[in-house]
């Protein structure tokens, strides 16, 4: 068996395994609707958590720790993203608003 075929079989097996794991939780609870109804509050907390996990490391750790200088443009863009996130129910718009703010600040200040 070639290495390519073994790799594809591994991908299919892992994909099938993860699908069966997710399916088993739905089957144990009877239906997906009751599971989603019970965990709706937790699911509403996912977008802010994902946004924080994506943005905070990129804002705080922009340079090596030995040469740490805060980039105030990134902090301003982060504040704009936080404000947009406060009034938006999506992860997309805060990221877009923060990036536009960052690009505009860097364009107009050189």
GIFENZI-V659995 format. One record per residue. N is the residue number from 0. RES is the residue in one small letter. PHI is phi as a letter, one per 40 degrees, with the letter a starting at -180 (* if undefined). BURIAL is + if it has 16 or more other C-alpha atoms within 10 Angstrom, else -. Layout:
<<N:RES:PHI:BURIAL> <N:RES:PHI:BURIAL>>
This chain:
<<0:x:*:-> <1:x:c:-> <2:x:c:-> <3:x:c:-> <4:x:c:-> <5:x:c:-> <6:x:c:-> <7:x:c:-> <8:x:c:-> <9:x:c:-> <10:x:d:-> <11:x:c:-> <12:x:c:-> <13:x:c:-> <14:x:c:-> <15:x:c:-> <16:x:c:-> <17:x:c:-> <18:x:c:-> <19:x:c:-> <20:x:c:-> <21:x:c:-> <22:x:c:-> <23:x:c:-> <24:x:c:-> <25:x:c:+> <26:x:c:-> <27:x:c:-> <28:x:c:-> <29:x:g:-> <30:x:a:-> <31:x:c:-> <32:x:c:-> <33:x:c:-> <34:x:c:-> <35:x:c:-> <36:x:c:-> <37:x:c:-> <38:x:b:-> <39:x:c:-> <40:x:c:-> <41:x:c:-> <42:x:c:-> <43:x:c:-> <44:x:c:-> <45:x:c:-> <46:x:d:-> <47:x:c:+> <48:x:c:-> <49:x:c:-> <50:x:c:+> <51:x:c:-> <52:x:c:-> <53:x:c:-> <54:x:c:-> <55:x:c:-> <56:x:c:-> <57:x:c:-> <58:x:c:+> <59:x:c:-> <60:x:b:-> <61:x:c:-> <62:x:b:-> <63:x:c:-> <64:x:c:-> <65:x:c:-> <66:x:b:-> <67:x:c:-> <68:x:b:-> <69:x:c:-> <70:x:c:-> <71:x:c:-> <72:x:c:+> <73:x:c:+> <74:x:c:+> <75:x:c:-> <76:x:c:+> <77:x:c:+> <78:x:c:+> <79:x:c:+> <80:x:c:+> <81:x:c:+> <82:x:c:-> <83:x:c:+> <84:x:c:+> <85:x:c:-> <86:x:b:-> <87:x:b:-> <88:x:b:-> <89:x:b:-> <90:x:c:+> <91:x:c:-> <92:x:c:-> <93:x:c:+> <94:x:c:+> <95:x:c:-> <96:x:c:+> <97:x:c:+> <98:x:c:+> <99:x:c:-> <100:x:c:+> <101:x:c:+> <102:x:c:-> <103:x:c:-> <104:x:c:+> <105:x:c:-> <106:x:c:-> <107:x:c:-> <108:x:b:-> <109:x:g:->>
